[in-house]
């Protein structure tokens, strides 16, 4: 708004009112010119206490009025009279000096001096040094008071809010496009590395591979900021948006490099193993050829050829096995027992407990039995209370999840079992318990550590046995040669038969093509489905905060207390389940033929490409091809940019004569059409994504993931979109303390206050070590508290008030506490309707 007009020469100078008007205009420009930039830097919007803000402004305005009164004696009189009384003879021009000082003051607070200097002169009539200096001091006082409050202002302009959320949606779209660029690049790298065309990868190679499409995204962003109707408002967030996309791109480059390097390493290992077996393959192949040549000119049926081949195969396979000693299988059980005995030397009954632990199903129950059996006194036996049982149950589940993730990582990397894995698992348990029991009064830590180590190591041992067997099978000489049996049998038939040898070769080529096409079709379809769901499903077309509102809406509609507790205690897993269920429902219930249609569309594209390659290769080698090796060279050169297809897999057929290249083309076309038909029939039965190497719901989860650190007071998850982000953790809306079983000190009464409101109070909360800490000094409670920014704020969602009122009895039973005394549920909460809660969530989704 505009400040009041300056008084006429005949009127009384209203010092306080007029200065307030001028300062209000400066304050308005502070919001419009400076504050949005601060918000873009801090990204998350926080709301300042109106009381604190009002007091700070009043104090600063009071300073300004008093300075003018003291320096100018403006109790009464006109501006002209006062200015005359204060005129002093000066050799130099004091107004120039004062203007320079005022100009510097305006620059310091972020205002344009060319605009504000004449405005202040014309509206305030300031003409002396003292008045200008005092105004400078008042502006600085106002800025210092605001900075001392250490606040970030919320938006006051609804147009800016609309522009900001439009930018958030665009930013989400740009990040998905950026991730899709790298997903496509990873698929391409898989093919390139699989075809031995890439031996090393560096940052320059990755950046060059995505440069064009990344530039397109950057150009789209530049167009948005320059041509959008709200571009003047949006420009204030441009730098922050560019930095965010730059950071995501850097992270994706690093991740892609790591993936490629790991695949190159695995590929190198397989190549080395292939060289070791090459000699034996040649020997077996030569013997097969000699035997087959002995039957030249004699027609043999499939069964006869099979019997002859089997006798030769067994003889040579035994020679190969005897020349390479089999790998010794590890005794996982014994190694586990030795590791545990070494780790827990002081435990007297560990051997017996080790045998018993193999049959444990519920660790909480087993540990409870231990305490009851070993903590017996004269008249009674000690038992674990409900809070201790809950602690053990939650901690065990969390540790089991960590161990499962560790084992899953080894399985995905196809690594061999090593005894050091148990040591690493014990270290995971040690670090987790050290953190969980830090300052805790739980008296059975040592016993629990032994029991949970036994339980989880036995759980891991079963999977390590399978991991070892899988690795041994993949690298065992006998298994390797057995896997080549069909390959050699085809070669054997080729040596024995006449005109059908081309058909045998074609069948072999198409068998490889079928596997390669299926893998690429699955990967491409998964990316397309994820992209389609981002476009068509509101839950996935924003950021994680919007996704969380959809999750909360789903929970409210279900009204299942156990699902709520799972979400509150394990939010990451709850998000994964929600996304997976949404994807499965969308793909297999709402759109039953969606996956099948997408697979067939992708397969159509590959079918046309392969048939064109077969035709082009045939025309190119026609008249030049006497051996199948010539055709194989050309075919592999054309197909390698489309699929993973190894030229060396066809080397056993290189000596095969080709008399009619068009017959080869016809046979290839017929055989390829047959495998395409088989693939389509398989797609008809697709009812899940188990065969997909990359699953749509996992892609969506990674896109919408972020920081998973929980508020130490209410377990609300940090809403920052980057894992390991800079600055404090924070959330827009905190929750009541009773959701996590928090109670007032020395009472059994729930805490129903939101931690954002408690952060301004003198109430205290108890720490694990027994020490108390005031809520308003929560950062002093420890590292997990110090990294959180909990702004005193009375705003909250109706959602959690409704939840507490609706599930009152469930919460009391679950935590063994009561909603009474200071923890009594207000009557206003009990009147909140589910419809109001759902309406509130829907409004938040569209903000």
N, C-alpha and C positions, 0 to 999 in steps of 0.2 A: 504494500500500500504506500501511497505518497505521504510524506511528512506534512505537518501543518504549515500553512503559508507564514512567512515572516511578518511580524506585527508592523503596523504603520508607525510613522514617526510620532503620531499623536497618542498612540496607545501605550499601555504598560507592557514592558518586556516580560513575558511569562517564561522564565528561564527553564524550570524543570520540565514543563509540558513540551516546549519547543525542542529541547535537547533530546527528550525521549523520542520525539517524532523522527528527528534526524538519525538517531542511533538505531531506531527500529528499521529505517530504510537500509542502513549499513548491515544490520542483522539479517534482513531479508536477502540481501545480496550474498551474505556469508553462506546462507543455505543454498542459494542457487548456483554460486560460483565455486565455493570451497568444499562444502560438505559432501556433495556427490562424489567428488574425487576421493575424499577420505573413505566413503563407503565402498567405492570400487577397490581400494587398497585392502580394506579389511574383509570385504566380500559379504560377510554375514551381517544382517541388519539387527542392531540391538537398540532397545528403547531406553532413553534416559528418564530418570525419576522426575516427574513434573515439579515436585516440591523443591528438589535440589536445584533444578533449572531456574525456577522462579526466584528463589533466594539469591542465586548467583547473579542473575540479571538485575534484580533490585539493588543489590549491594553495589554493583558496578555503576549503575545509573546514579545512585546516591553519591558515589565518589565524584562523578562528573559534575553533578550540580553543585556540590560543596566546593570543588576546585574553582568553578566559575564565580561562585559567590565570594569566596575568600579573595580571589585575585582581582575581581572587578567591582566588588561591593554593589551587586545587582539587586539589592532589595527593592529598589524602585527607580524610576527614571527611564528615559527613552534611550535607545541604542546610540543615537547621535550624541546625546549629552554625555553619556558614559564614555564614549570613545574620545570625546574632546578632553574630558577630565584626565584621562590616562595618557594623553599624548605627551611624549617626552622628546626633547631635542636630541637627535642622534646624528652623528657624522655619517654613519653608514645607514643603509636602508634595512631596518629590522624586519620588515615584512618579507623581504626576499629570503632572509635567513629562516624565518618562521615557516615560510612556504616550503623551503627545502626539507626542514624537519618533518613537517606534516606529510610531505610527499613520501619520505622514507617510512613514516608510520603506516601510511596507507598501503605501501608495497609489502610491509611486514605482515599485515593481516590479509594479504591476497586481493586487495582492491585496486582497480585501475586508477592511478593518480590523475591521468589526463581527463577522466570522466568526473571523478569525485572532487578534485581541488576547486574548480570553478563553481561546482554545485554547492560546496560548503561555504565558499566566499559569498555567493549570491544569496543563499538562504539563511546563513547565520550572521552575515555581516562582520565576519572576523577580520580585523585589520591590524592587530598588534601582535607582538611576539609572544606575550604571555598567554593570550587566549589560544593561539595556535598550538603552543607547547602543551597547554593543559588538555586540549582536545586530543592531542597525540597520546598523552599519558592516559586519558580515559579509554581510548581505543585499545591501547596496550593492556590496561587493567582488565578490560573486558575479555580480551583474548587470553591473558594469563589465568583469569578465573575459570574460563572454560577448559583450558588445558589442564589446570590443577584438578578438575573434576574427573579427568581421564575417561571421557565418555565418547560414544559415537552416536550421532543423532539419527533418528528414524526419518524416513521420507515424509514430507508434509504435502507433497504434491501428487495428486492421483494420476496425473499424466505421466509423471516420472515413474510411478509404480508400474503402470501399464507398459511403458517403454522398457523398463528393467526386466519384467517377466517375459516380454517378447524376446529380449536379448538372451535370457536364460534358455528358452526353447530353441533358439537358433544355435546357441553354443552347444547344447546337447546334440543337435543334428550334426554340427561340424565335427564334434568329437567322435560320433559314430562313423561318419564318413572316413575320418582319419584312421580309426581302428579297422574299418573294412579294407582300406588300402593295404594295411599291413597284413591282414588275414589273407588277402589275395596274394600278396608277395610271399607269405609263408608257404602257401600252396605251390606257388611257382618254384620256390627254393627247394621244396620237397622233390619235385620232379627233376630239377636241374642237378641236385646233389645225387639223387637216385640214379641218374644217367651218367654219373662220373664226370660231369662237365664243370664242376666247381670244387676245387681242392681247399680253398681258404676264403674267408669272408671278412670284410672289414667295414668300418663305418661309411667310407666313401662309396663302396659298392652298394650298400643298402640305401643310402641317401639318393644315389643316382637312379636306383630302381623305382623310387617313389616320388622323385622330384616333380614330375609333370602333374601327377594327380594332387600332390600336396599344394603345388602352386595354384591349381584350380580351386582348391578349398580356400586358400588365402585370398585369391581374387574374389571369390564369392563373399568372403567376410568383408573385404574392402568395399565391395559394391553395396553391401548392406549398410555399412556405417556412413557411406557417402550419399546414397540415393534414397534411403528410407525416409518416410515423411517425418519421423522423429529423430533424424540424424543429429540435430543440434543438441538434443538431450543425450543421445546414445554415445556421442564422442567422448564423454567423460569416462566411460568404461572401456574404451578401445584398448588402451595400453594393458590393462589387467587381463582382458580377453586374449590378447596376443600372447602374453606371458604364459597363460594357462595352456593354450594350444601348443606353445613351444615346449613346455615341460612334458606334456603328454606325448608329443612326438619323440622327444628325447628318450622317455621311458620305453616307448614301443620299439625304437631303434635298438636300444640295449637288449630288450627281451628277444627281438628277432635275431640279433647277432648271437646271443647265448644259445637259442634254439638251433641255429644253423651250425654253430661250432660243435654242439653235442651230436647232431646228426652226422656231420662229417667224421667225427671220431668213431661213432658206431659203424659207419660205412667202411672206414679204414680197417677196423677190426675184422669185419666180415670178409673184406678183400684178402686180408692176411690169411684167414682161415681157409678161404677158397684156394689160395696158392698151395697150402699144405696138402690139400686133398686132390690137387690137379693130377699129380703123378698116378695116384691110385685110380682115378677116373679113367685116365688114358689106358691103363693096363686092362681094366675091366672092359672098356669099350673095344679094345683091340681083340680080346678073346671072344667077345660077343660077335664081332664082325667075322672072325675066322669060322666060328661055328655056323653062322648064318650063311656064309658063302658055300659051306659044304652042302647046303640044301638048295643051291641055285638051280632053277628050272623045275623044281618040284613044288607043287601047290600044297601048302600046309594051312590047315584051319587055325582059327584063333586059339583053340584049346591046345593043339599040338605045339604051336609056337610058345605058348605060355609054359607048358611043362618043360620043354627044352631049356628055355630061358631060366626057369627057376633053379634047375640043377646047376647050371653055370653060375648063376647069381650067388647061390649059397656057398659054392666052393671059393669063389673069389672074395666074398664078404668075410669068410673066416680068415683068409690070408690078410686082409686089410686090418681086421680087428686084432689079430695076433701081433701085427707089426707095430701097433700103437696101444700101449697099456691103457686100460680104462681109468677114468678119473675116480679117485676114492670118494665115496659118498660121506659127507660129514654126519656125525652123530649129534644132531641138534639137541636132543634131550640131555645127553651127558655134558655137552659144552655149556648148556644153560645152567645145569646143576653146579658145575665147577665155578662158573661166573658168579652165581648167587652165593655159594659158600665162601668165595673170596671176598665178596662185597659185604656179607653179614657174618663175619667170623664169630662175633660174640653171641650170636643167637644159638641157643643150645639145642632147640628142637627143629632146626631148619630142614633136615633130611626128611623127617616125617611130614612136615608141613609142605614140602616140595611135592611129595607124592599126592597128598590130599588136594593141593591147589589145582591139580590138573582137572579135577571134577567140579570146581567151584563155578557156580552160575551167578549168584548174587553176593558180591563182596561185602555189601553193607550188612547182610544177614550173617555172614561168616565172621566178620569182625565183631559184631555185637555178641555172638556166641563166645568169642575169645575173651572179651572184657568180662562177661558174666562168669566165665569159668576160672579166670586167673585173678580177678579182683574180689575174692570171697573173704568175708570177715566173720566174726563170731556168730552174729545173728542175721546177717544179710549179705547179699551179693550185689556189687555195683552194676548198674545198667546205664546205657547211653540214653540221654534225653532226646527229645524230638529234634531240637536244633542241631545237636551233634550228628544225629542220623542224617538230617538234611545236608549238613556240611559234607559228610563223608560221601553221600550219594552224588551230590553235585560235583565234588572234586574228582571222584572216580570217573564220572562220565566225561568230564573235561579232559582228564588225562588219557582216557581211552580214545577220545577223538584225536588228541595230539599224536598218540602212538600210531593210530590208524593212518593218519596223514603221512607220517614218516614211512611206514611200510608201503603205502600206496605209491609214494615217490620212488622207492626202490623197484617196485613191480613195474611201474611205467617205464623206467629206464632199463628194464631187463637185466639188472645186475645180479651177480651171483651172491649167494649167502656168505656172510663172514661173521665170525664170533664177535667181532667188534660192534656189530649191530646191537647186541644185548647191552654192551657197555654204553653205547650212545643212548639207548632207551632208558637205562638207569640214570644217566645224566639228565635226560629230559625230566624224569620223575623228580630227581633231586632239586633241580632248579625250580620246577613248578611248586613243589612243597615248600621250598625255602621262601618263595614269594607269598604263597597262600597262608603259611603259618607265621609270617613275620609279625611279631607282637601279639600272636594269638595265645589265649589261655587254654587251648585244647591240650589236655594232659596226656593223650595217648599218641603223640606224634610219632615216636620211635616205632611202636607196634604197628601203626597204620602204614608207615613207610615200608616195613617188611612185607606186610600183607598185600599192599597194592602193587609192590614190585613183583611178588610171586604171581599175582593174578594177571597182570598185564604182560609179563614175560611169557607165561604159559599161553596167553592169547596170541602173542607175537610168534611163539615157536611153531604153532600150527601153520601159520602163513609162511614162515621161513622154510618149513619143510617143502611146501608146494613151490616156493620161489626157487629153492635149490633143485628140485626135480625138473622144473621148467627150464632152468638154465642148463642143467646136465643134458636134458633131452635135445635142446637146441644146439649144443656143442659136442655131444657125444659122437664119436666116429661111426658107430653102428647106426645111430639114429639118422645121422647125416646121409649115410649111404642108403639107408632104407627109404629116405625121402626122395632119393634120386632113382628109385627102382622103376617107376613108371617112365621116367625120362629115358633110362637106358633100354627099357623094354620097347619104347617107340623106336629108338635107334636100332635095336635088334630087328624089329620088324622091317625097318627100312632097308636093312642089309639083306633080308631074306626075300622080300617081295619085289615084284616088278612094277607094274603100272600104278599100283596104289600108293607108292612111296610119296608122291606129291600130296595125296590126301592125308597121310600120316603127318607130314610136315605142317600142313595147313591146320590140322587139329591141334597140334602142339602150339603153334603160334596163337591160335584163338583161345586156347586155355589160358595163356599168359595175358592176352588182351582182356579176357573176362575179369580176371582179378584186378588188373590195373584200372579198367574203366569203372568197376564197381566202387573202388576206393575214391576216385576223383569225383564221381557222381554224388556220392554221399557227402563229401566235403563241400562241394559247390551248392548242393541242395540245402545243407544246414545253414550256410551263410544267407541264402535267399530267404529261407523261412524266418530267420532272425530279423532280417531287414523288413520283411512283410509284417511281422508282429509289431515292430517298432512303429510302423506306419498306421496299423489298424487297431492296435490295442492301446487305449489311453494309459494303462499302467506302465507301459514301456517307452512312451514317447517323450518323457521328461527326464528328470534326474532322480536320485534315490529318495529324496524327500517326498516327491510326488508318488513314487512307488510305495513308500511306507504308508501314505494315506490310504491307498488301495488295499494294502495288507490289513490295516486297522479296520477298514470298512468290512472286509471279509470276516475278520474275527468277530466284529459286532453282529453281523448277520448270523454267524454260527452259534454265538453265545456258549462256547465251550471253554470252561475254566482251564482245563489242562493245556489246551492250545495257547491260551493267553500266557500261562506260566512258561511254556516252552519259548514263546516269543520274547518274554521279558528276560529270561535267563540266558537264552542262546539265540540272540537276534540274527546272527549271520546264517545259522542253519535254518531258521524260520524263513528268511528271505529266499534261500535256495529252494526250500520246499514250495514256497508260494509261487516262485517263478516257474519251477518245473511243473507244478499242477496246472498253472495257467496255460503253459505251452501245450501240455498234453491235452487239456480240455479243448483248446482252440484247434489243435491239429487233428485230434482223433474223435472228438465228440461234436463240437460245433461245425467243424468242416471235415467230415469223415474221409473224403477223398483228397484232401489237400496234399498230404505227404506223397501219396501215390502220383498225383498229377504233377507235382514239382519234380519228382524223380524222373518221370517219363519225359517231361519237357527238357530236362538237362540231358537225359540219355539221347533224345532225338538229336540234340546238337552234336554230341560225340559220334553218334551213328553216321550222320552226314559227313563229318570230317574224316572219319576212318575210311568210309567207302570212297570218298574223293581221293584219299591218299593211295588206296589200292589201285584205283584207276590210273592216277598220275604216274605211279611207279612202274606199272605195267607198260605204259606207253613209252616211258623213258628208257627201259632196258630191252624193249622189243628189238630183236635182231642182234643184240650184244650179249645176251645172257645164255651161257652154256652151263653154268653152275648156279646153284641156288644162293651161293654166297653173294653174287652180284645183286640179286633181287633183295636179299636180306640187308645189304649195306644201304641201299637206297630207301628201303622201307623204314629202317631204324632212324635214318637221317631225317626223314619227314615226320615220323611219329613222336620223336623225343621232345618236341616242344609242346606236345599235347598230353602225353602220358609218361609214366615211368616204365621204360621198356629197355632191357639190357641186350645189347648186341651179342654179348658173349653167351647168352642163353641159347642162341641159335647156332653156335659154332659147331656143334656135333653134326649138323646137317650141311656144312659148307661144301662137302665133296659131292653132294647129291646133284645129279645131272638134271637139267631142265630142257626138255625137248619142245614143249609147247607152253610158252609163257601165258597165253590167253586161257589155257586150261587152268593154270595156276591162279589166274585172276578169278575165274569162274568158281573154282573150289573155295578160294578165300571168301568170296562174296557170300556163297551159300553157307559156309560154316559160320561166318560172322553174323549173318542174319539169324542163325539158329541160337547163338549165344545171346543175342539181343532179345530174342523171344523168351529165353529162359530167365533173363534178368527182369523182363516185364512181368512174368508170372510170379517171380519172387517179390516184386514190389507190391503185388496185389495183397500179399499176406502181411505187409509191414504194419505193425500196430504199436511200435515203440521205436526208440532211437538207439537201441543197444548195439546195432551194427555200425552206427555212425562213429567214426573216430573223433570228430568234433561235433558236439551236440548243441542244438540251438539254445537250450536253456542255459548252458554253461557260458555261451558267448554273451547272452543277455545279462547274466549275472556279473561277468567281468566288466561289461559296459556300464552297468549301474552300481557297481561296487564303489567302495571308497574307504574312509576311515571307520574302523569298527571298535574304537575305544569307547567304553561306557562311562557315564558320569558316576563317580564314586558315591554320590549321595542318593541318586534315584535310578541308576542304570540306563538312562536315556542315551542312545547312541549318537556320537558326534556326527554332525551332518556334513562334514567336509567331504568333498568328492575325490580327494587324493589321499592315498595311503601314505603315511609319513609326511604329512603336510607341515609347513612352517606355521609357527604361532600356536596359540592355545587352542584346545578343543572347546567346542561350544555346540549348543542346540538352540533351536528356536523356542521350543516349549519343553519345560521340564515336567516331572511327574511327582505325585505324592510319595512320601517316604514309605508308606505302608505297602506299596507294591513289592518291595524287597524285604519286608519284615522288619523295618526299622521301628523302634519303639523309644518312648521317652525314657531317660536315664532313671534306673531304679523303679520302674513301673512296668506293668504288662499292657500299657496303653499304646496303641498304634500312633505313629506320627502321620497325620493326614495332610500336613502342610506341604506345599510344593517347595522344593529346595531353592527355587529362585526367589521366593518370598522370605525364606529363612535366612538367606544370605545377607539381609540387611538387619537381622535381629541379633539380640544378645544371648539367645538360647545357645546351649552347648550340646555337642554330641560326643559320644564316647568312642575312642579308638581301640584297636585290638590290644594294645599294650596297657589299657586301663586309663590312659591319659585323656583328659577332656579338652575340647577345643571349641571356642565360640564359632557359630556359623559364619559370622561376618569376617572372621579371620581363617576361613576354611583352608586357604592356601598353605597355612603353617602346619596343617595336619600331616603332611608328607608329600613325596614326589607325585603320587597318583592324584593328589588334590591340587598340587601347585601348577600343573599343566592345564588346568581347566579354567575357563572364564565363565563364571556364573554371575550374571548381572542381576542385581536386585530388581525384581519385576513382578508386578501383580497379575500380569496376563497369563492365561493358561487355557487349555482346551476343556470344553465341557466333557469331552470324551472320558477322561480319567476320573472325573467326579462321578459320572454315571457308572463307570466300571466299579468303583469302590462301593457305591451304594447298591448296585445290582448284585455284586458277588461278595457282599459283606460276610455272610456265613462261611463261604468257601475260604476267604482270606483268614478268618478267625481260626478255622479248623486247620488250614495249611500251616500257619505260622504259630499257632498256640497263643495268640494275643487277642486283645479285646478293643473294640471301638467304644471307649468310655472315657469319662473325665475330659481331659484336654484333647483326647483323641476321638471324642464323640462326633459322628457324622452330622453335619449341619442339615437342617430340615430342607433347605433349598436344594441340596444335592439329591435328596430322595425324590424330589418332584421333577427332576430332569427326565425327559422321555427319550427313548431310543431314537425316535424319529428326529428329534432336535439334534441329537449327536450325529446322526447320519447326514443331516442337512449341513451341519457345520463342516464335516469332513469333505463333503462335495464342494463347498465353497473354497476350502483350502486347496483342493486339487486344481482349481482353475485360477488361483492367484499367482 
